[in-house]
Amino acid sequence: MSNGDLLTLAVVFLIAISCIFGLKILNLFRARRIDAQVSTLLSMFGPVIERSRSDPRIILSWHPIGEVARQTFPEAFATIEQKWVEKFPFNSAQIEAAHAQWTAKWLEWENDHNSDYQRKEESITAELNPEDRESNEARARTDRLEQEKLQLYQRRYEEYVRISRGLAGLNSTES
């Protein structure tokens, strides 16, 4: 082998070593980038997951953000879900539990609402003299109270239905 051949072989060897070293550095940077993404996702969604346990509406607000993040950072989500074992940040069990909690809260509110307005009606009746209970003024007061009760009920029911449908829709897309 001539000196030129040895020099060429040495250059090829140095290029190969440089390429291997460069690939290792790229893989290290990629791993660090994924680690940073994982850290960011966990710090961003951790408090959201916790808050969603007490307010199911938060899932509806944050679920689309989670889906965009999943599409943007698929490797980071895959890394999290290897350890999380479930879909991050909201899985179908969490959504189902949120829906059940939302329904339970609605039923509790509905019961409280009826009790509150029953007490208000009894208070109006108690304020009136027995002979005034059938007067136009008494009927007008109870009618206003009934209208107020129905309007509040309607607003809350619309919210209940909207959130319930939203959660049910998320759960159907999770399956």
Buried (B, 14 or more C-beta within 10 A) or exposed (E): EEEEEEEEEEEEEEEEEEEEEEEEEEEEEEEEEBEEBBEEBBEBBEEBBEBBEEBBBBBBEBBEEBEEBBEEBEEBBEBBBEEEEEBBBBBBEBBBBBBEBBBEBBEEBBEEBEEEBEEBBEEBBEEBEEEEBEEEEBEEBBEEBEEEBEEEBEEBBEEBEEBBEBBEEBBEEBE
